[in-house]
Amino acid sequence: MLRSFRVENHRSIRAEQDLALIPFYGAGEAVPVAAVYGANASGKSNLFDALSFMSSAVRDSFGRWSPDGGVPRQPFKLDAASAAQPSGFCVDFVLDGVRHAYGFTVDSRAVLTEWLHSYPVKRQRVLFEREGGNVKVGSTVGDLRGKLDVLTSLMRPNALFLSVAAQSNVSLVAPIYRFLTEQLVFRSRDSRPQDLDQVIRALRDQHERDRVVEMVRDADLGITDIELVPRSRAEVLLRDALVEHGGPALPVSEELRFTHSGSPHTLSFDEQAAGTKAWIRLVPAVLEALDEGKTLLLDEVDYILHPQLTAMMIRLFQDVETNGRQAQLVVITHDIALLGTMLGDDVLLRDQVWFMEKGADGASTLFPLVAFRPRLGENAERRYISGSYGGVPNLIGTEFANAVLSRRAS
């Protein structure tokens, strides 16, 4: 379960920003849902990208990054001083009931610092700490200590020590590695082909198929059944040709066919409405997160879903009955309806809402709704859209009109 994520000097994020998911009003280790709002180009997706970069660095820095390629980071580039400064990433999370903290700083050449701490009985336990090429391990980490010389000999300047240890089968760090690379699940508009692959895998299993079909039926999309149908040889060759020329990398062995109420005929995935496609892509990831207690991070994939359907998805994570394994949902969104009430209930609680704003210097700032001390029952939707919290675009209608009229005048 993710408690917080801190990032510094990544894309539009210059100063350190902290997404803290620790409940402000209630008890518990972390909130089950968080939503980040902000104007276009405010930096919301950069926050998402920063955590995704951290996860991929843990997975790939030792096995896939080029030994001479440095660190593929993206620092804040709007001033020369920041572009030359290190970038930092840190997560605080709970694993098997124990709090952990892992982080690192990098420049464009190498890993500068790296650390992994745990907090059994609320006392800090150092698992390892790194400064450049020097790694020190704690006194109680036997298998890590015994392999330290071998691990440091394998460690390149641009490879994370955690990556080296995990891929060298050090059992102590294996759960931490799995949390960062498997328990954090990212979905965005760019992940559509992978999403469809996951749909097909789910439909191949009868139990999962029944759940996916039921979730699609319950969304009131007019679909009564989904089938997997083998593609013809000609279709496979056509798909291969499309992919070779930059087309969508859709699965070629099978295709989805949809039965709609009142018709014996089936339609393909491509013939569905955009909102239907978005929901179908999302359902297996939602079910997987709830089943396995994962943290699902969505970057504006709800942009064409009906607000009530998005609210229903959020309630699955808010409800302890459907979310008994402490899964989490973090949504980057523009859907202001989620700030209000639907069917008589609040969709998002006060300590589950965050805003992102970009200043005149191009740097993004993240801040929570609780910083404004909102009252219980306050109309957050109306106050946000009126600009009381910030995080909204500063639009002046006359400037748009003048731009149109000046074009005509010329």
VOZA-200348 format. One record per residue (C-alpha): residue in one letter; x, y, z. Coordinates in pm, whole numbers. Example, Ala and Ser with C-alpha at 12.3 -4.5 7.8 and 13.67 -1.06 7.14 Angstrom:
# residues 2
['A' [1230 -450 780]];
['S' [1367 -106 714]];
***
This chain:
# residues 410
['M' [0 0 0]];
['L' [146 334 -110]];
['R' [169 596 169]];
['S' [349 873 -19]];
['F' [558 960 -322]];
['R' [810 1242 -337]];
['V' [976 1372 -652]];
['E' [1215 1654 -731]];
['N' [1348 1789 -1062]];
['H' [1148 1581 -1309]];
['R' [997 1743 -1619]];
['S' [787 2040 -1500]];
['I' [842 1948 -1133]];
['R' [1140 2149 -1006]];
['A' [1114 2175 -625]];
['E' [1027 1862 -428]];
['Q' [658 1772 -441]];
['D' [495 1521 -206]];
['L' [180 1320 -283]];
['A' [90 1207 69]];
['L' [-182 942 81]];
['I' [-192 922 460]];
['P' [-546 991 595]];
['F' [-588 1342 734]];
['Y' [-921 1291 908]];
['G' [-949 918 966]];
['A' [-736 623 1071]];
['G' [-538 377 862]];
['E' [-207 363 682]];
['A' [-324 518 354]];
['V' [-638 633 175]];
['P' [-782 388 -79]];
['V' [-846 656 -342]];
['A' [-678 981 -445]];
['A' [-759 1218 -730]];
['V' [-532 1487 -875]];
['Y' [-691 1786 -1051]];
['G' [-538 2072 -1245]];
['A' [-547 2271 -1566]];
['N' [-410 2132 -1891]];
['A' [-28 2137 -1888]];
['S' [-20 2194 -1511]];
['G' [207 1893 -1459]];
['K' [-39 1624 -1348]];
['S' [84 1371 -1601]];
['N' [443 1452 -1504]];
['L' [365 1338 -1151]];
['F' [230 1014 -1295]];
['D' [535 985 -1521]];
['A' [775 1040 -1231]];
['L' [643 742 -1036]];
['S' [636 536 -1356]];
['F' [999 630 -1423]];
['M' [1097 525 -1071]];
['S' [926 188 -1115]];
['S' [1088 130 -1454]];
['A' [1432 232 -1322]];
['V' [1408 -34 -1050]];
['R' [1308 -291 -1312]];
['D' [1541 -193 -1597]];
['S' [1849 -4 -1474]];
['F' [2061 -318 -1426]];
['G' [1927 -539 -1703]];
['R' [1829 -300 -1983]];
['W' [1996 39 -1950]];
['S' [2307 73 -2161]];
['P' [2625 54 -1949]];
['D' [2754 369 -2118]];
['G' [2417 537 -2161]];
['G' [2395 724 -1832]];
['V' [2056 774 -1667]];
['P' [1760 850 -1900]];
['R' [1610 1109 -1668]];
['Q' [1422 1425 -1770]];
['P' [1509 1715 -1539]];
['F' [1341 2055 -1530]];
['K' [1489 2232 -1832]];
['L' [1353 2586 -1817]];
['D' [1657 2708 -1629]];
['A' [2014 2587 -1670]];
['A' [2080 2549 -1298]];
['S' [1795 2302 -1244]];
['A' [1886 2101 -1552]];
['A' [2227 2038 -1395]];
['Q' [2089 1945 -1052]];
['P' [2008 1586 -940]];
['S' [1661 1437 -969]];
['G' [1516 1260 -667]];
['F' [1246 996 -620]];
['C' [1122 838 -297]];
['V' [829 612 -204]];
['D' [694 528 140]];
['F' [481 212 146]];
['V' [350 -68 365]];
['L' [443 -425 282]];
['D' [321 -721 489]];
['G' [226 -483 767]];
['V' [568 -313 782]];
['R' [638 39 662]];
['H' [927 79 414]];
['A' [1095 377 250]];
['Y' [1299 352 -68]];
['G' [1450 626 -279]];
['F' [1736 744 -494]];
['T' [1889 1054 -650]];
['V' [2045 1058 -996]];
['D' [2206 1296 -1236]];
['S' [2236 1232 -1609]];
['R' [2541 1010 -1565]];
['A' [2494 797 -1256]];
['V' [2312 707 -936]];
['L' [2429 948 -665]];
['T' [2252 814 -356]];
['E' [2013 527 -283]];
['W' [1855 397 36]];
['L' [1616 134 166]];
['H' [1479 152 521]];
['S' [1211 -39 705]];
['Y' [1025 51 1026]];
['P' [937 -258 1228]];
['V' [784 -156 1564]];
['K' [814 205 1438]];
['R' [1195 212 1462]];
['Q' [1410 273 1157]];
['R' [1602 -29 1034]];
['V' [1864 41 767]];
['L' [1863 -227 499]];
['F' [2115 -46 281]];
['E' [2244 301 205]];
['R' [2452 402 -95]];
['E' [2675 697 -178]];
['G' [2803 675 -536]];
['G' [2977 338 -568]];
['N' [2987 268 -192]];
['V' [2712 62 -31]];
['K' [2666 1 341]];
['V' [2417 -256 471]];
['G' [2251 -284 810]];
['S' [2378 -514 1082]];
['T' [2070 -741 1071]];
['V' [2048 -815 698]];
['G' [2234 -1143 669]];
['D' [2186 -1253 306]];
['L' [2251 -901 180]];
['R' [2565 -862 390]];
['G' [2700 -1198 277]];
['K' [2668 -1107 -91]];
['L' [2769 -742 -66]];
['D' [3111 -776 -232]];
['V' [2968 -967 -526]];
['L' [2676 -725 -565]];
['T' [2891 -413 -560]];
['S' [3123 -568 -819]];
['L' [2822 -610 -1048]];
['M' [2682 -263 -980]];
['R' [2744 -8 -1258]];
['P' [2739 367 -1190]];
['N' [2401 398 -1365]];
['A' [2242 84 -1215]];
['L' [2036 86 -895]];
['F' [2167 -138 -618]];
['L' [1812 -262 -556]];
['S' [1794 -380 -919]];
['V' [2127 -560 -891]];
['A' [2032 -730 -563]];
['A' [1686 -836 -683]];
['Q' [1814 -983 -1008]];
['S' [2086 -1162 -811]];
['N' [1815 -1343 -610]];
['V' [1870 -1168 -276]];
['S' [1559 -1278 -89]];
['L' [1555 -978 146]];
['V' [1484 -728 -132]];
['A' [1260 -946 -350]];
['P' [928 -826 -194]];
['I' [1036 -461 -224]];
['Y' [1134 -514 -588]];
['R' [799 -682 -662]];
['F' [604 -402 -495]];
['L' [776 -134 -702]];
['T' [763 -322 -1034]];
['E' [440 -526 -1008]];
['Q' [215 -377 -738]];
['L' [221 -30 -894]];
['V' [10 -57 -1211]];
['F' [4 231 -1461]];
['R' [-266 294 -1719]];
['S' [-281 586 -1961]];
['R' [-406 658 -2311]];
['D' [-68 535 -2438]];
['S' [-118 191 -2283]];
['R' [-420 96 -2496]];
['P' [-263 -200 -2684]];
['Q' [-141 -357 -2357]];
['D' [-484 -299 -2201]];
['L' [-649 -492 -2483]];
['D' [-400 -775 -2438]];
['Q' [-507 -796 -2074]];
['V' [-874 -808 -2176]];
['I' [-807 -1104 -2405]];
['R' [-608 -1286 -2137]];
['A' [-893 -1238 -1890]];
['L' [-1153 -1367 -2136]];
['R' [-955 -1688 -2188]];
['D' [-1023 -1783 -1824]];
['Q' [-1388 -1881 -1767]];
['H' [-1413 -1733 -1417]];
['E' [-1249 -1407 -1521]];
['R' [-1457 -1397 -1837]];
['D' [-1778 -1413 -1633]];
['R' [-1665 -1125 -1411]];
['V' [-1552 -907 -1703]];
['V' [-1876 -964 -1894]];
['E' [-2080 -886 -1582]];
['M' [-1889 -561 -1524]];
['V' [-1954 -461 -1886]];
['R' [-2324 -554 -1865]];
['D' [-2366 -361 -1540]];
['A' [-2222 -47 -1705]];
['D' [-2541 -14 -1913]];
['L' [-2355 -9 -2244]];
['G' [-2609 -228 -2423]];
['I' [-2369 -524 -2438]];
['T' [-2496 -863 -2325]];
['D' [-2202 -1089 -2410]];
['I' [-1838 -1091 -2528]];
['E' [-1672 -1367 -2726]];
['L' [-1320 -1442 -2843]];
['V' [-1313 -1543 -3209]];
['P' [-999 -1668 -3393]];
['R' [-884 -1436 -3667]];
['S' [-846 -1556 -4023]];
['R' [-505 -1595 -4183]];
['A' [-571 -1291 -4401]];
['E' [-655 -1078 -4096]];
['V' [-335 -1185 -3920]];
['L' [-126 -1085 -4223]];
['L' [-310 -754 -4250]];
['R' [-253 -676 -3882]];
['D' [117 -760 -3918]];
['A' [142 -523 -4213]];
['L' [-34 -245 -4020]];
['V' [197 -283 -3721]];
['E' [502 -281 -3949]];
['H' [389 55 -4086]];
['G' [316 210 -3746]];
['G' [-41 89 -3699]];
['P' [-195 -31 -3370]];
['A' [-30 -337 -3217]];
['L' [-358 -520 -3151]];
['P' [-361 -892 -3069]];
['V' [-369 -1087 -3395]];
['S' [-463 -1439 -3285]];
['E' [-814 -1357 -3160]];
['E' [-1060 -1075 -3183]];
['L' [-1335 -956 -2952]];
['R' [-1695 -986 -3071]];
['F' [-1976 -814 -2884]];
['T' [-2342 -911 -2866]];
['H' [-2578 -620 -2810]];
['S' [-2925 -646 -2663]];
['G' [-3199 -700 -2921]];
['S' [-2971 -820 -3202]];
['P' [-2836 -1163 -3301]];
['H' [-2543 -1001 -3483]];
['T' [-2205 -929 -3323]];
['L' [-1984 -624 -3358]];
['S' [-1607 -591 -3335]];
['F' [-1414 -392 -3075]];
['D' [-1340 -122 -3332]];
['E' [-1714 -76 -3388]];
['Q' [-1783 11 -3024]];
['A' [-1829 363 -2890]];
['A' [-1524 536 -2742]];
['G' [-1659 522 -2387]];
['T' [-1739 152 -2425]];
['K' [-1383 82 -2541]];
['A' [-1238 276 -2247]];
['W' [-1443 82 -1992]];
['I' [-1365 -257 -2149]];
['R' [-992 -180 -2144]];
['L' [-1011 -73 -1780]];
['V' [-1218 -354 -1625]];
['P' [-946 -627 -1605]];
['A' [-699 -384 -1444]];
['V' [-959 -280 -1185]];
['L' [-1042 -642 -1102]];
['E' [-674 -737 -1080]];
['A' [-599 -446 -845]];
['L' [-889 -536 -615]];
['D' [-802 -906 -619]];
['E' [-431 -860 -546]];
['G' [-422 -540 -341]];
['K' [-238 -340 -607]];
['T' [-214 36 -652]];
['L' [-374 130 -985]];
['L' [-271 467 -1126]];
['L' [-486 609 -1406]];
['D' [-373 907 -1611]];
['E' [-691 1059 -1756]];
['V' [-822 728 -1888]];
['D' [-1160 828 -1741]];
['Y' [-1185 1128 -1974]];
['I' [-1463 976 -2188]];
['L' [-1639 771 -1921]];
['H' [-1969 893 -1782]];
['P' [-1912 1048 -1437]];
['Q' [-2147 798 -1273]];
['L' [-1947 508 -1418]];
['T' [-1621 658 -1292]];
['A' [-1786 715 -952]];
['M' [-1894 350 -944]];
['M' [-1537 240 -1010]];
['I' [-1412 463 -728]];
['R' [-1670 317 -489]];
['L' [-1533 -32 -552]];
['F' [-1205 89 -397]];
['Q' [-1378 287 -118]];
['D' [-1590 -11 -6]];
['V' [-1416 -246 241]];
['E' [-1632 -534 120]];
['T' [-1517 -512 -244]];
['N' [-1171 -390 -145]];
['G' [-1078 -626 135]];
['R' [-714 -646 21]];
['Q' [-641 -274 54]];
['A' [-603 -192 -312]];
['Q' [-564 173 -410]];
['L' [-677 389 -698]];
['V' [-495 711 -792]];
['V' [-668 907 -1068]];
['I' [-540 1205 -1263]];
['T' [-859 1362 -1390]];
['H' [-1057 1665 -1506]];
['D' [-1391 1514 -1399]];
['I' [-1520 1776 -1155]];
['A' [-1843 1582 -1097]];
['L' [-1639 1349 -875]];
['L' [-1590 1640 -631]];
['G' [-1964 1649 -565]];
['T' [-2218 1394 -454]];
['M' [-2381 1121 -660]];
['L' [-2679 920 -545]];
['G' [-2662 1104 -213]];
['D' [-2302 1017 -123]];
['D' [-1965 1190 -158]];
['V' [-1755 1023 -425]];
['L' [-1421 1157 -301]];
['L' [-1349 1242 61]];
['R' [-1176 1565 161]];
['D' [-837 1404 221]];
['Q' [-846 1225 -116]];
['V' [-829 1535 -338]];
['W' [-516 1707 -470]];
['F' [-448 1995 -708]];
['M' [-160 2075 -940]];
['E' [-71 2422 -1063]];
['K' [202 2558 -1288]];
['G' [357 2893 -1199]];
['A' [481 3172 -1423]];
['D' [827 3011 -1413]];
['G' [687 2688 -1564]];
['A' [734 2485 -1244]];
['S' [453 2267 -1109]];
['T' [328 2269 -751]];
['L' [117 1999 -586]];
['F' [-111 2075 -290]];
['P' [-402 1901 -112]];
['L' [-761 2011 -67]];
['V' [-716 1979 312]];
['A' [-477 2276 299]];
['F' [-791 2492 255]];
['R' [-953 2342 566]];
['P' [-1276 2249 385]];
['R' [-1582 2195 602]];
['L' [-1758 1861 604]];
['G' [-2026 1876 334]];
['E' [-1866 2174 158]];
['N' [-1949 2199 -214]];
['A' [-1597 2127 -339]];
['E' [-1712 2096 -699]];
['R' [-1849 2451 -709]];
['R' [-1556 2600 -518]];
['Y' [-1301 2431 -742]];
['I' [-1458 2540 -1069]];
['S' [-1491 2896 -935]];
['G' [-1115 2902 -871]];
['S' [-1125 2905 -489]];
['Y' [-872 2624 -464]];
['G' [-659 2709 -766]];
['G' [-563 2443 -1016]];
['V' [-791 2583 -1290]];
['P' [-696 2759 -1615]];
['N' [-710 3139 -1625]];
['L' [-929 3189 -1930]];
['I' [-1046 3528 -2055]];
['G' [-1323 3504 -2313]];
['T' [-1250 3838 -2475]];
['E' [-895 3728 -2561]];
['F' [-1025 3427 -2752]];
['A' [-1282 3643 -2929]];
['N' [-1018 3902 -3019]];
['A' [-795 3631 -3164]];
['V' [-1079 3516 -3389]];
['L' [-1173 3867 -3495]];
['S' [-813 3976 -3561]];
['R' [-771 3683 -3797]];
['R' [-1080 3793 -3989]];
['A' [-963 4154 -4002]];
['S' [-633 4054 -4162]];
***
